[in-house]
Structure formats: structure tokens, C-alpha cells
Amino acid sequence: MNNVLNLIAEFKQLELKNYPHKEIKSLITKIGGFPITCEGLYIGDEIIRARRNISNESYLYRKDLSYVPKEFNNKYQRASTPNKTMFYGCPLKRMHLRKPKDLDINDLLLISCLEVSNLLKTDADGEERITFSRWAVTKTIKLCAMYCLKEFIVDDSHENEIYKIYLSELNRKSDPQYAKCFLEVLTFFSDEFAKEINNGSYDYDYMISAIFAELMVESERVGIYYPSVQTKYSNKIGYNVAITPETTDTSLKLISSLECTLYKKGNEVYIDQDRVAFITNNNNKLEYNQVATKDHLGKDLVLEFLEGEILSKQIKL
């Protein structure tokens, strides 16, 4: 046990700015095998993925909405390395859960925005074009779940049920000393996935979680399930998934693509729907159509609405 705790201490002493990829991989390997919490995505589940539109272009093909192509994957992210690109998104889990989370599509749109929007990471007002894609799970996907921290475990949630089962099994099958050790290890790596990293920080800040994910993918798991740091662990904690390209291509089906404009004024945010494309063939070029009038306000009405929200809250104060 002391040896494993010493290895964790070594992780904390690493100078990440030196990009110690080999050292991190070696330390993880030295820890050896340990029980992990597991999560699954099943037929009926969906994933919402957001991608910021850099200019006025539209994303017209499945590949534009999916994972970053290998040749452009050149930095560390929370669950991927330059060696292994991944598909990122927010899962919408269905009624196979014992205690499903009270989230709807609008919640997932906002959680997705928090991950990709520049405006939501700053104090600036303005607007941003964001495209959301909706994906259906067509085959069971096995994931390594990284929520072994009390901040993530909301009472009466599915995640809390899984966590309790993990602790029960860990204590039943392991010597108390080793059970404590395993929990320390999983908590350390969960903490790395939960680490809050400032906008504009260097990609090396993600190295430990990214390399851990890479090694997990080399085993039986095909991805990672982890809490969205951007939600600040609110009552409606959002979760993200990172899934291998191979599994994305074989187990996810693109359903639709929705072009939106995100407007921000102070602390008020509105996501206005602009154009939508429904996919009948993954290989076809996407054809966008204007969304129904009831779902599209337009810039003037959105800004008027946001101003009204701000004034209403000022009056209440």
C-alpha cells in the first residue's frame, strides 16, 4: 500500500510543463491493476455534441461533427492525447437507469456549450455560432467512470448508486488496507479528470488524465465517463463521455445537426435555434432548413428578452 501511495506522491511532484509523457505512463503502469467504476451507454441512449463554428461555415458532413481527425489531433485534452483522438459529447441516458437524472435536451445543450464556448468562459458579452449534433447509441458501449469524488455524487442519483455498489464490492472482496489503497488511487485519477483548468492554460495540464484515458482504452474499455467540470458540480451535474473513433464509427449513428446562435449579456444566456438538418444517410451531405418560427426568435428579440431578464432581476434585488 505504501508503495502505491508513494507513486501518487510522485505524480504530484511532476513538472508537467516538461511534458513527462513517459514518466506518467511508467507511474500508471507501476500502480498496476485496480478496480474501477464502470458505466455503460445502451441502445436508446443519445449523445449531444457541440462544435463552435469558427467562421460562417456550416458543417456539412458526419466527419465534420465527429472526432478530430488524427492528423489534426496534436494536443492533450482531458481524455485524449496526441497519440489518440477521441469523440467528446454529453450523454442523455434513458429509462434503463434505476434513478435517471432530471436532465432534458436543453440542459445538455447548455452543458455542451460550456465545454466549447469562448463567451461562456469569459466575462464578455456577445454572440457565437455553435452547431449541435445528436447521436444515437446503436450498440452497448463500455466506459470507465471517473466520478469517485463526493462532489460528483448527488443524493438519489444513478451515479451515487453505482458508487455505493463499488464501495460495497471493494470492501467485500478486498482486505481493508488494500480497499483503502484502491480507493485512494481511483480518487486521485478522478480528481485529475475533475481538475479545473483556466481558459488559456497549456495542454500539459491535462496530461495525467489524458494518458490514463489512453491506457484505459488499450484495455477492455472503449472510453471514459466523467463529470463536466464547467458545470461547477451544480445540482444538475452534467457528464461527458470520451469515446474512441473506432467505437464511434461502429456504435453511434448521427441523427441530426442543429445550427444555433448563443447570445450572452451579463450572466444571461440564450441559445437561439437557426437551422436544422435531419440525417437519413451518414454518407450524404447535410441539407439544412430553417427551424420552425416558434423555435427561432432572431437577434433583436433575443437581445430584448435578455435585457428584460436582467431588469427583472435588478428589480427583485
Phi, psi and omega in degrees: 000315181301324180298317180294318179295327176294322178295320177297320177298323178294322176304315185290343180264355182293142173268094186297332181297345177272004180051062183278061184303311183297320181295317180296315180298320180295318180295319178297318180296321180295328178298325179080194182284146175205152183295136177243161171276147185239153177218153179229150168249137188232166177304128185109334175285158177226164178229134175254128180237138179246143173222127180287135176278112185295321176229216182267011182287156173255152176269117193252353182224157179308317183297333179289338184256356186263214182286159177293128178302148184309318184291341179255000181271090189236018179213164177280137170235181189301328182226025178208151180244170174299342178277339187215106175284158181219156174269124179252143176189178179247122184280141170249102185269143188262201193281005174287349177288144176292320178226083184296145180286143181279072178237147173235183183300320180297322175300316183292326176298316181292317179299318178298318178299319180301331181281332188241341186284133173284323182299319184286351178259004180227179177267002185286149170266160177153200180221156185212139175269130180224137177252128177256136173242147183242127188236137178258137176281124182252345176217152179301135180240123180268129183233150171272123185263124184249066177231041182273053177220142187297333179296336183271340190268095180277137180306143177063021179260161176301318181298323178294322177298314180297319181297317179297319178297318179301312180297318180298313180294321180298314181287333180284324187260348185239151169301140183309323181295316180287326177300317178296321180296312180300319180295322177299317182295310182295324178295320179299312181289326174299320179297324178295321177290335182267357185299127179278122183241127185295147176300131181095358177289171182277153183293340180295342177296341180265002193300317185294311179294323182295316181289324174301315180298319180300319180288324177297321180294330178287346176265212185284339184282149180246013178176182183235141176242119187211154182292148175283115180296327186295339180280355178060028176056046179287180179300332176253068180298129175269151177240151176245157171234148172234121189234143181296151177303320181300316180289323176302316183289332184257342189233003178232138178241127177288125182261312184202164177227134185233116176274130182227164170241124177267125178250137179226131176220111187064233178264004182266136182227139175222133178253110183262129181279133183249297183223150182226146174231129176257133190262126175252336179217121184300339184268351183278156173291137182286138177244112183270144175231152178298137179287165180301146184305323182295340181259359181233116180271320187092157189303312185300313182291324179296313181296323176296319179296314181297321178296320178296321178296318180295314180296320179300318181287327177293322179294319180296328179289000000 
